[in-house]
Structures are given as C-alpha cells and as structure tokens.
Amino acid sequence: MEKKKSTRKRSVQKAEQPAAQVPFITEFDQYLFGQGVHYEIYKKMGAHAAEKDGEKGVYFAVWAPNAKSVCLTGDFNGWDQEKNRLIRKGEVWEGFIPGLEPYTAYKYAVQGCDGKVHMKADPYGFHTETRPATASKLYDISGFHWTD
C-alpha cells in the first residue's frame, strides 16, 4: 500500500522544531544491540551527517532505555532543553536536525524517571570540547582511513 504525500506546505524553522524522524535504526539493529553483538553500532549511534528530503543535516541516536524524554541541545538552539525532541524507538531515541555544521557543540538533555533533566555528552561522539568544557562536537569521520 503506497502512502500519499502531503501537498500542504508547512513553515519550518531550522533547529527550533522537534527532530524529524529518520528511519536509521532498524528493529534488527536494536535486536543485535540488545544481544551485545552489533559490532558496527558506532555507524548508527551518535551523530552522523545525513540527508532527509534533499536537506542536509545530522542524524542523532542515543540509547536511553529509562528516559521519559530526550532532547538535543547545543550551540544551534541556544542550549534550549525543550527544543529538538528526539523520537523514541524502542530503547533508542533518534532524530534529524537540518542545517548543522561541523564542530557544532551539543549534548543530550535526558529527562530521567525522576523527572529531572540530566545533560549528557554523546557516548558515541567523535569529537569533544577541550576541558573543562564537556559537550560533544559534530565531526565527520567518513574520510578518515583507519590504520590499525
């Protein structure tokens, strides 16, 4: 059954809308990850350059099984902890934010079961701020050639 595309135009403000859902983590990925045998999960989790509907941006995924909600916060939205909500997919939260540039600092704002929001760096981040700062930074490793 084919889905009909909406012809209605909508106003989108970059980095101020909920993260758009991009089907990146599959059920099979979640199964392998849960079994502890997904040996290339780093290609799915964290922040990765992506394109959605012809628009370049960054796909984010983080494992937070007990979170009530997860939002992306950073330089791009004035560190607002309410903007850019990620979408729950099993135990993983994911989303797409258009228009982000390399070296943009970000963190996950994770609301725990206790209702408190905890600011967390990306456990799969490829780059971080220099201490004492602790945010993750967007970085593209696709051109890096591993030698080990």
N, C-alpha and C positions, 0 to 999 in steps of 0.2 A: 504494500500500500504506500503510495507516494504522498509525502507531506506537501501541503500547499504553502508557497512562500507568501509572506505578508507583503502587501504593496503599500502599507501605511508607513509614512516617514516618521521618524522619531528624532527628537533632539538628544544628542549625546555630548556630554561634556567630558573630555578626557580626564582620567584619574579621579573622577568625582562620582562615578556610578558604581553599582555593585560589579564585581568582576564577572565578565562574560564567561559562561560555561563552555569549555572546550573539551571534547571527549578525548582525553590523553591517557588517563589511567584506565585500563580495561579491567573487567572482572578477573581475567586470567592474571594480570599483573598483581591485583590485590591478593589473589589466591597464593601465588608464588611468594609474594612478600610476607604474607601471614605464615607460610610454611618455613620462612627463612632461607629460601633457595632462589630468590630473584637476584641473580648475580650482576645484573645491569640496571638495578633500580635507580642508580645515580643518573641515568639517562631520562628518568621520568620525574623524580622528586627534585625539589629545589626550584630554581628559576632558569628558564630556558627561552631563548629567542624563538618566537613563533609568529605565524601569520594566521589571522582569522578574518574571513570575508574580505580578503585583499588588504587588510590593515595590519601593519607590522606592530609587534608589541612583545610582551613577555608572558609566558605561561608559568604559573606558580602551582606547586603541590607540596603539601606538608602533612605528615602523619600526626594526627592529634585525636586519638580514639575517644577520649573522655571530654573533649571540649564541647561547650554549649554553642560557641560560635568562634570563627577565626576571621579576622580582617587583616588586610595588608595595609601597612602604614609606612610612610617614608618621606623623603625629600619632595616627591612628586605630588603629595596631597597635604603638605604642611604638618605631617605627623598626626593627622586626624585618625583616631582609633575607630571611628564609626564608618568611614567611607571604605569602599572597596572590599565588601564582604565576599569571602570565598564560599563556595558551594560544597556541601558535604556529599561525599561519595564513599559510602562505607565508613572506614576509619580514616580516610584521606580527605583533606579539604583542598579544592583546586579552583583555579580561575585564570582569566586572561585580562591583562591590563594593556591597553593600546598606548603606543607612543612613548614608551620608556627608553631612556638612553643608557649606554654602558656607564658604569661607575655610580649609578644612582643608588643611594643608601636606602635600605628598607629593613623592616622587622615584621614579624607576625604578632598581632595583638590577639592573644588566645584567651578567651573567657572560659575559665575552669568551671567545674561543677559547683564550686563555692560562690560563683558569681563574680569573682574578682578577675580583672584583666591583667595578664602577665605578658610583658613584652619579651619576645624570644627572637634570637638570631636564627637564621636558616641553618639547620643541621646539615643540609646538603649544599650550602653556599660554596661558591668557587672563589670568593674574594671577600675580605672584610676590611672594616675601617682600621686605621692604626690606633693602637691603645693610647689612651684609656677608653676611647670610644668602642662600642661593641656591635654596631649594626653590620649587617651583611651588605655587600655591594654587587650590583649586576655586573657580570663578566662573562664573556663568550669564550669558551674553551674549544670550540669546534675546530679552530685552526692549529691547536696545539698538537704536536707529534710526540707521543709518549715514547720513551727510550728504555723503559725498564722491563 
